[in-house]
């Protein structure tokens, strides 16, 4: 797992706090009585957890207080007190004996829980303080003015570093300017998470006018805004600048490059824009640069200086682009490189192979090409992320066996090829190996001696691997996720093998050619691990694996595209956590209920089986239900009343359902896709179904026996993208309210009795791609008058077997730009018309289908390619020449 965010937190630890930790056990002279008394009073009033305390719990009268943990003395006086991480709770008020310790020079109360109490004003009594750390201590409210009276402070830390903290510290009255006006000796200022809400010129001038010696400035998450005032240039001693997570909305000024002592600069997620100054990369002292999470920030990497000191380079999530200079190899101290989700291109410089100190490398989601350089010399590497690029070649150049510290390797979504080095599976600390969506090929050899290997994610899916699955994979005892789908694995696969993988939660063997077998002995089902996701689609599986009946944690089960016969067993509906079930494309003939015992199931796909009989009782919380291409042959009048309101996708297409479409279907108010096509439904289309067009994206009632007119009731906020009413007995005109459906892509009303003229009122449906009016009674001229282009994306137009007349207008065809042959790259890509819906998250869609008749021959497209163009005007009353544009 990526842990890069910790770097920014580590940079916030005050230098003096480290010094204080070393000094806490220093004893100088016997503790004076009043000092010891004050410390004991402090202990007695503080509320703390003795089991978690390492200091307070050991304070007592039997020992000199100068020997106590957390106490530092000088000549019997307490000058240092460190009570950080002592699990202190309750309130620290102005009466506390803490404020009697007036010789204190260093005080650390960080990481406690003072229950949203205010910072006491009595801190003003501790006038000798040079170091004050109240970071993440549970204080809240306004920072008191009295802090500004501590004129000897060199380090002030009031930051809130916990992302889970609910405590709010504010600096409004007094404001930042008032707080720092007397602290001219301050060298470190940490106010991260304090609400300051100050404009650029205000906070910049407040710092530059009062803190001439400032070396560390950390004000992340302070609601600061821009622009950056030039007065910041006066702070020439600045070494660390952390202004992450603010709201600047301005470019970074070039004057930051004049900070000659700068070692660390962080603007993470600060809404920067413009071009980042290249001169900043040339600062010889710079060790850490963090600019990630600024998607509007542009820039490029120029040449890096020789013997540069840069150790951390974090640009992820910006618009940096261009190529990486070969001089990146000059940065011999580089440990962290994060360039993920930028726009870099070109090859990865070979010089990066010489970065021996590299620990973390993330260059994913870019446009890098060419081979991966060898990282064999970077023996400290723990994580490599190069996913989603266009890298090529083999990965055998790296001597993987040298990377003994490697924990995560992610090379997904590239064009890598060749065999997989067996040495990858011998790395002693490797936890995640993700190589999916490449072109790796060949057989996987058995992996020797891996039973104690810690690997828990292995993803080799979507490659060209072949042969049997190595049985040694099932000796990886810590394996939790195993993805081998979409390869060419063959041979037999014994499901009993996974009994050894006691931690396995996700298994995907889909889209191979495996003969999947299991012994089916009930007494052994308890030996199988509790799996949450099991996908065995597109293999050779002939029965339901018996061990599934004991899988109480199973969330998703996909056994589609196999050879399972017979009945869907009743125990499958009793799996207590099952949410997604895909049994499509098998030879199932019946369902054994009851279904209501499976309340967690929200996706059920049973299409393309041989199921028959009555319409099954619905599941109570189903979102996606597909029963298409079966042999159901009943009315749905009563059953439809059980369809839950949560349903988004509902398909009964290509069955033998009959009777009228019940009005109760309109109670399913979240329905986005309704496909009842290719059945024997009769009667009229319910008006309420047309009124549902505000939610519906797909309404397909084609190839039934529906009669009557189409209600003129399309919503003024119509969201329909596909309307298919073809091959019915509908009559009358097309409703004019259909013009409200401006998102329409497919309109198919062929083979009805519609009598109307050419539907020019749909000219605002700019996304229309398919218009089929064939075999109706349309009349008049073809085309629309007016200057506006009509349907520039139109690719299929079928007006055959109507009563259109007159000449074909040339102007209409020039507007149909998608039909015009050209070199547009987008037009040559093979995509398909589909409707995406999000009831179950991304990657779920409805696929449009279409039957095209050309020269008397019918051709059925189960997918409509976006590159398919077709025009049919035959069997009308048209006259004149065919326009050259056709």
N, C-alpha and C positions, 0 to 999 in steps of 0.2 A: 504494500500500500504506500502511496506517496506520502512523505512526511516533510515535504519542503516547507510547509507553512511554519514549521517550528523554527526555521532559520531566523525569520523576522522577530519571533519572540525572544530568541537567544540574544539578539542584538540589543534588546532593551534592558538587559541586566546591568545595572550600574556598576562601574568599575570599582567604586568604593565598597559596594556590598560584598564583593569578593574579598576585599581587604578586611572587612569587618568579620567575616566568617573565620579568617585566620586568627584574628585578634581576640576572639571571644574567650579563650582560655588563659589569656595573659594575666598574671597576678603581679601587682606592684604594691607592696605594703599591706599591712593588716587593715581590713575593712573597718571604717569608723562606725561607731554604734548607731548614729542617726541614719547613716546610709543603709546599714543592714536592716534597721527597723522599717525604713520606708519601703525597702524591697519586699519584706515580709508582709507589710500591709497591702502592698500592690498584689502580691500573690493571693492573699486571703480574699480580696475583693473581686479578683478576676474569676470568671467562670471558664473552666477549661476541661477538656477530656483527659483524665489522667492516663488512660490507656494509649493515647496518641501523643502525649507530651514527652519531649526528650529533655526539657530544661526545667520548667517550673515544678514539675512533679518531684524533683530532687532537691529543691531549695528547702533548707531547714536550719535551725539555730545551732546545730551541732558542728557546722563547718563555717569557716570564714567566708563571707559573701563574695570576696574577691576570687574565690576558687570555684564559685558556682558556674555551671554551664550558661553561656549567654551573657556573662558579666565581665567587663573589663575595668580594671582600676588603675589609678595613678595616685600614689601617696595616700592610699586609703579612701580616695574619693572615686565614686563610680563615674567613669567617663564614657563607657560604652555599654549599651544594652541591646541585645539581639533576642527578641521573642518571636521571630518569624516562624511560621508554620507550627504554631503551638496549639491549634484548634481552640483558640480563645473565642468566646462568644459573649453576648451581653453588651453593656454600654460602658464606654470610657468617658467619664464626665469630668467637669472642672475640679471636683473635690478629690480626684485621684492623687494618691501619694506619689505617683510618677512625677508630678510637677515639683516635688521637693528635691529631686535630684538635679540641682541647678548647675552641677559641674558637667553634666552630660554633654559630650561632643558628638556622639554617634548613637542614633536611635533607629531600630528596625522593628516595626510591628507588622511587616508585610504578611500576606496570606493568612489572615485570621477572619473572624466573622463578628464584627462589632454591630451587627443587627441594624444597619441603616441609621446608626446614630451619627450626629454631626461631629466633625472634627472639633475637639475642645478649643476654646479660645485661649486657655491657659498655657498653650504651647509657647506663648510669648515669654513665659518665665524661663524657658530653657534657652537663654540668649547665647549660650556658648556652642550651640549646635552647629556643626559643620556638615553633618550628614543626617538627613531625615527621610526615612522610607516608610510610607504608609500604603504601599502598593497593594491593591486587591485585598484590603483589610476589612471591607464591609462598611466603610464610612459612606455617608450619602449627604445630599443637600449642598448648600453653598459653602465653598471654601472660605474660612474666616479671614478677615483682614489681618489678624494677628500673625499669620504665617509670614506676612511681608516684613514683620519687625525682626525676623531672625537674620540679621545682617551678615553673620559669619558663614552662612550656608554656602557650601561648595557643591553639594548634591541635594536636590529636592526631587523626591519621587512620590507622586500622588496618583500614579497611573492605575487603571483598571484593566488588567490583561486577560481576565477570564471572559470567554465568549458567552458563558452561561450566566454571568453576573446580572442580577436585577437591580443592583445599586447604582444610583445616578449621582455623580458629583458634578457640580456646576461652578463655573467661574464667570459670573455675570455682574455681581455687585458685592465685593470689588471685582473688577474685570482683570484681564491679563496684565494690562499696563500697570494697574495699581499693585497687583501681586508682586511683580518683579522690580518695581521702581527703586527699592532699597537693596536689592540683592546683586550688587555689582560684582561680588566675588564668585558668583555662581558659575560652576563649570559644567554641571550636568543638570538638565531639566527634563523630567519625565512626567508628562501630563496625558498620556494615552488614555482615551476613553472618557476624558473629562469634557463635559459639554461647554464649549467656549463660544461657538457660533459667531466667529469674527471674520470681518472682511479682510482682504489681503493687506491693504495699507495699514490697517489697525494692528493686526498681530505682528506683521513684519517690523513696523516701526517701534512697537512696544519692546520687542526683543533686541533690536539693533541699538536702541538708545540707552538701554539699561544693563545689558549683559555683554560687555565687551570681551570677557574672557571665556565665553561659552564654548565648550568643546563638544558636548553631546546634547542634541536637540531631538526629543522624541515626543511628537504630538500627533499620533495617529488616532483616527476616529474621534476627532475633536470638532467636527462640523465646520472646519475652516473653509474659506472660499478664496478665490483669486481676485485679482492677479497678484503675482509675486512682486513685492515692492523692491526697487533697486537698493534700498537701505540695507537689505540682508547682506550685501557685499561687505558691510563693515565688520561682520562677524568672521574675521580672518582666521580665528583659531578653531573653527568648526571642524570636527573630525567625523562625527556621526550625525546624519540627518535622517530622521524617520518621520515622514509626513503621510504615511499610508492611510487609505480609507478616509479620504476627505472629499470635498466637492469643489475642486478647483475650476474645471471647465476652461482651462487656458493652456497654452504651451509652456514648456519648461524653458526659462530664460537661459541664455548662454553664460550669464555671469556665474552660474554654479561651477563652471569649469575653472574659475579663478580661485576657488577654495583649495589652496595648495596643500592643505593638511588633510583633505577629505579621504577617509578610509571606507565609509559606508554611506550609501544613498538609497533610500527606499521611498518610492511613490506608488506602492502597490494599490491598485483599485482606487485611484484618486481622480478619475474622470479627466485625465489629461488629454489634450489634443495637439494638433500641429505636428511639427517635425522635431524630433529629439536632437539636441545639439551633439554632433559627432565629437566635438572637442572634449566632452566629458569622459569619453572612453580613453583619452590620452592622459588623464590625470595620473601621474606616476605612483601616487600613494594609494589609489583606489583599490580596495579589496573586495567590496561587496556592492553590487548594483542590482536593485530589485524594482522592476517597472511593470510587473505582470498585472493583468486585469484592467488594462486601459485600452479598450478596443478601438478608440479613435486616435491613438498615438501612433504616428508614423516614424519611420527611421530606417537606417541601414547601418551595417557594421563596416567601418572603415578599417584601415590597417591598425593592428594592435602594436604597441611599442615593444621593443625588445626587453626581455626580462621584466615584463609587466607583473604587477603584484595582484592582479585580479584573481580572487578565489571563488566568488559566487557571481554568476551571470544569469539573471532571471528576467526573461522578456516574454513569457508565455501570455497568450491572450491579448497581444497587441497587433498593430498593423505593420510591424517591421517586415521588410522585404529585401529582395536582392539575394546575392550569394554570400556564403561565409568565406571570409578571406583566409588564405592559407596561413596568414600570420597568427591565427588563433592558436597555433602550435607554440607561439612565443610565451603563452601564459602558463608557464611550468607549474605554477601553484594552484591552478584551477581545480576545484573539487566539485563544483555544482554548475551544471549547464541546463537551463530550462528554457527552451525555445518553442514550447508546444503551442499549437493553434496560432501560428503567425503565417506569413506569406513567403517564407524563404523558399528558394529554388536552387537548382544546380546540384552539384555533387557534394557529399560530405568530405571536407578536406582530409587528405591522407595524413596531414601533420597532426590531426587529433589523436593518431595512434601513439604519439610521444607524450601525451598528457598522463604521466604516471601517477599523479595524485588524484585523478578523477574518481569520484565516489557516486555521483548521481548524474545521469544523462537522460534528458527528455527532449526529443526533437520531433515528437509526433504531430500529426495533423499539419503538415506542410506539403511542399511539392518537391522534396528532395528526390534526386534520381541517382542512378549509378550504383556501384557496389557499396557495401558496408565496410569501412576500413577495419583493420585488425585492432582490437582493443586489448590484446594480450598483455601489453605492458602495464595496463591500468589495474594492477592486482588488488586495489582497494575498492574497485567498482562493486556497488551493491544493487543498483537498479539501472536498467537500460530500457527506454521507451522510444521506439521508432515507428510506431503504428501509424497507418493512414498516410503513407507517402507513395512514391513510385520507385522504390528501391529495387534493384535487379541483381542478378548474379547469385552465386552460392554463398553460404555462410560458413564455409570450411576454412576461410582465411584466418579467422580468429581461433587461436588455440584455447578453446573454452575451458580446458582442464586447468589452465593457469588462473582462472578467475574464481578462486576458492571462496570469495566473499559474496558472490553474486546471489541475490535473493529473487529478483524479478527480471524477467526478460520478455518484452512485448514487441513482436515484429509483425503484428497482424496487418492485413490490408496493404500488402505490397505486391511486388511481382517477383519475389525470390523463388529460386528453383533449385533443383538438385536434391540430393539426399539429406537426411537429418543426421548431423554428427552424433554418434553414440555417446561422445564425451559430455554432451549436455546433460545426460541423465545420471552422470556421476558426480555432478557438482554438489558438495556436501551440504550447502545451505540454501539451495534453490527451492523457493516456495511456489512461484508462479511461472509457468512456461506457456506463453500464448503465441502461437505461430499460425493462426487460422487465416484463411483468405489469401493464400499465396499459391505458388505452383510447385510446391515440394512434391517429389515423386519417389518411386521406388518402394521397396519393402522396409519395414521397421524390424531391425534385429532385436533379439531378446536382450534385455538390460541386465547385466550381472550384478548381483549383490546390492539390491536396492530396497530390501525390505525395511531398512531403517531410514530410508531417504525421507526428508520432511516435505517433499512436494505435495501441495494440496490443490493446485489448479493446473490442469493439463488440457490445453485447447489446440488441437491439430485439425479442426474442421475446415471444410472447403479447400482442400488441396487435391493432389492426385496420388495419394498414397495407396498402395495396393497390397495384396497378399493377406495372410491371416493377421489378426490382431495379436501382438505378442502377449503371451500369457503373463509375462513378468510385470506388465502394467498393473495387474491385479494383485501384485505383491507390494504396491505402494500404499502402505497401511494408513498413511495420513491423508490420502486423496479424498477431497471433498467434491471437486468438480472435474468431470471427465467428458470432454466434447471431442468426438471422432467423426461427426456427421459429414456428409457430402464428400466422401472419398470413394475409393474403389476397393475397399476392404471386402474380402470374400471368405469362403469357408464357413465352418460352423462356429457358433458362439454360444457357449454354455452360460446361461444366466446365473447358474450356481456359482460361477467364478466371482461374482461381486460380493459373495458372502464374506470374503476376506477383507473387504473395504468397509470397515465398521463406521467410518466417518463420512462415507459417500452421501451427498445430498442431491447432486445434479448429474444425470447420465443422459447423454445424447449420442445414439449410434445411428441416427436416421440417414436415409439416402446413401446406403451402401448396398451390398449384395450378400448380406449375411444370412445364413440359415440359423435363426435364433431358436435355441432349444432350452428346455428346462425339464427337470425330472418330475415336478408336480406332486411331490410327497408332502402332504399337509404337515407332518411332524417337523419339517425342516424350515417352515416359513419364518419362524422366530429368529433364525440365524441371519436373515437378510438385514442389511442396514435400513434405517428409516429414511426413505428418499423423498425429496420434495418435488423434483421434476424428473420425469422419465419419458424419453422420446425414442421410439423404436421405429418410426415411420419409414416406409419404402424399403423394407427388407423382406425376408421370407419368414413370417410368423403365422402359425396356423391356429393357435388357440390362445386364450387368455392365460397369461402366466399366473399360476395359482398363488404365488407368494404375494401378489398384489392385494389380496383380501386382508392382509395384516398391516398394510401400509397406512397407518393412521395419520402420518404427516404429509401424505401425498397431496400436492397442490395442482400439478399439471401432469396429465397423462396423454400421450400421443402415440396411438397404435395404428394410425392411418396408412393406407396404401400397402396393406399386407394381404394375407389370404385367410383371415379369420372367418370361420363359418358358424352358423347356428344362431344361438340366442345370446343377447347381451345379458350377463348374469345379474341377478338382483343385488348381490353383495357390492357391486360397483357403485350403487346409489347410496350405500351405507358408509362409504369412506368419509370420515367426519370433516375433513378439510379440503376435499376435492373441489377445485374452482374451475378447472378447464379440462374438458374431455373431448378428444378428437378420435373418432372411430371411423372416419369417412373412408370410402374406397376399399371396402372389404366385401364379404359375402354374407353379411348378417341378415337374418330373416325375421327376427322378432325381438321385442323388448320385454323383459321381465321386470315388473314394477314392484312396489310402488315407488314413484319418483319423489314424492314429497318428503321422503326421509333424507334428502340430500340438499339441505337449505343453502349450502355454501356454493353450489355449482352456478357459475354465471356464464360459462361458454360451453355449448354442446353442439358438436358437428357430427351429424350422422349421414351426411349426403352420400349419394352414390353407393347405396347398399341394395338389399332386396327386401327391405322392411315392408310389411303389408298390414292390412286390417284397419282398425279404428284409429282415429287421431289420438296420440298418447296424451295423458294428463301432463300439464306443464309443470316445470320446476318453479318454485316460488320466487327465486331471485335471478332468473336467467336474464342476461344482457344480450347474448348472441345465441341464436337458435337457427340451425340450418338442417332441415329435413328434406332437402331437394333431391330429386332423382332417385326416388324409391317407388313403392307400389301402394302407398296409402290410398284408400278408396272410400272415404266417408265424408259426411258434412262436417264443417267446423263450427257450426252455430253455437253449440254449447261449450265446446272446449276452448274457444277463443276467449270466453269470459274469464278464464283462468290465466290468461297471458299477463304477466306482471307489468306494471307501469314502467319498470326500469328497462324494458327491452329496447335495444337500439337497432338490432339486426334480426330480421325475421324472414325466412325463406321457406316456402312450401313448393317451390317450382318443380315442374316435371313429375307430378304424381297423378293421381286420378281423383282428386278432391272434387266434390260437386256441391250443388246448392248455391244459395246466394252468399255474397260477401257480407258478413254480419256487421251491423253498425257499431257493435261493441269493440271492433278493432280500433275505433277512434279514441277509445279510452286509454290507449297506450301512447301517452302524450310525448314520450321521449323517443319515439320511433324515428330512425333516420333512414333505414333501408327496409322496404316492404316489397317482396317479390313473390307474387302468387301466379306467375306465368305458367303457361303450358299445363293447364288443368281443365276441368269441365265446369268452372263456376258460371252461373247464369244470373239473370236479373240486371239491375242497374248498378252503376258505380255509386256508392253512398256519397252524398254531397259533403259530409263531414270529412271524408278522406281527401277530397280536393282542398278543403279548408286547412288541412294539416300541412299544406305545402310550406308553411313557415318553418317547420321542423324537418320535414322529409327532404332527403337529398336524392333518394331513388324511389320511384313508384313504377313498378313493372307489373302490369295486369294483362300483358299480351297473351295471345293464343288461348282464349277462353271463349265463352258464349255470351258475353255481356252485351246488353242492348241499351237503347235510349240515347240521350244526349250527354255530353260532358258538361257538368255544372259550371256555370260562369262564376266560380268562387275561389279562384286562386288568390292566396294572401297577398296583400300589398307589400309584404316583406318576404316574398317567396324565395326559398333556398333550393328549389329543385335543380338538380343537375342532369338527371335522367328521367324522362317520362316516356314510357313504352306502353301503348294501348293497342298495339297492332293485332291483326287477325281476330277481331271480334265482329260485332254487328252494330257498332255505334253509328249514329247519324246526326244530322244537324250541322251547325257550324262549329269551327274551333272557337272556344270562348275567348273573348277579347282580353279578359283578365290574365290570360297566359302571358301577356306582355310584361306582367310584373316579375316574371321569372327570368331575370336578367343574367342569372348564373347558368342558364340552361346550356348543356353541352350535347345532349342526345334527345331528339324528339322523333319518336317512331310511332306513327299512327297508320301505317300502311294496312291495306286489306280491310277496310271498313266501308261505311257509306257516307262519309263526311262530304258535305257539299258547301264549298266556300271558295274564295279566291286566294291568290298567293299571299302567304302570311307576312306582309311587309311590316305589320305592327310589331313583329318580333325583332326589328332591326337593332334594338338596344341590347339584345342578347349577344354581346360581342364574342362570347366564348363558344358559340354554337359550332359544333364540328360535324354532327350527323343530323340530316334532315331527310326523313323518309315519309313521303305522302302517297306512295304508289297505290294503285288499285282503289281509288276513291272517286269522288265526283267533283274534283277541283276544276275550276274554269278560269277564263281570262288569260291575261298575259303573264309571262314569267319575268320576275325581276321587280325592282323597286325604283321609283323616281327619287330624285334628291341628291344633294352633294355628298352626304355622309356615306362612308363605306359600310356595306352590310356584310356581316359575318366574315371577317378576314381570315378566321381559322377554319372555315368550312372545308371539309375534305371528302364527305360523302353526301351526294344529293341524288335522291331517287324520286322522280316525279312520274314514272311510267304509268300507263293505263289510267289516265285521267282525261279531262276535256280542255286542257290548256290550248290556247290558240294564239295566232299572231306570230310576229317575228321575235327571234331571240335578241335581246338587247346586249350589245357589246359591253356597255358600261357595267353591267352586273358582274360579268365574269372577271373583269380587271380588279374588282374589289376582293375577290376570293384568292388572296395571296398565297395561302397554303397549297392551293392546287397548282400554282405556277411553278414549274420546274426551276430549280436554282441550286446554288452551292451552299446554301445556309446549313451550317453544321448541325444546328438544332433540328432541322427538318430531316436530316439523314439518320438521326439516332433512332434506334428501335425502342419505342416506348408504347404503352398501351393505355387506352382510355379506361379510367377507373375512378371510383368514388371512395376517397379515404374517409373513414369515420373513426372516432376516438373513444368509443365506449369502453374499449379494453386496452387503451393505449395506442401508440403508433403501430404501423405495419399491418393494420387490418383494413381491408378494402373490399368493395363490391366491383366485380369485373363485368363490364358491359359486353354483351354478345350481339351478333347481328348476322342475318341471312341476306346475302347479296345474290341477285339474279343477273347473270351476264350471258347474253346470247342464248337464252333459254336454259342455261345451266345454273343450278342453285349451289351456292357455296356458303357453308356455315362457318362463321368466325367465332370461336369461343372467347377470343380476345380480339379487340379492334386495334390494330397497329395504327399509330399516329401518322405513319408514312403511307398508309393506304389511301389512295384517291380514286373516286368512282363517281361518274355522272351518268344517269340514265333518264332520257327524255322520251323514250320510245312510246308508241301507241298513244299519241295525243293528236291535236289538230294544228300543229305548228307549220309555218310556211317560211319560205325564204332560205337564204344560204346559212350554213353553219358558221358562226363567227370563228375567225382564225385563232382567237384566244383559247378555243376548245381543242 
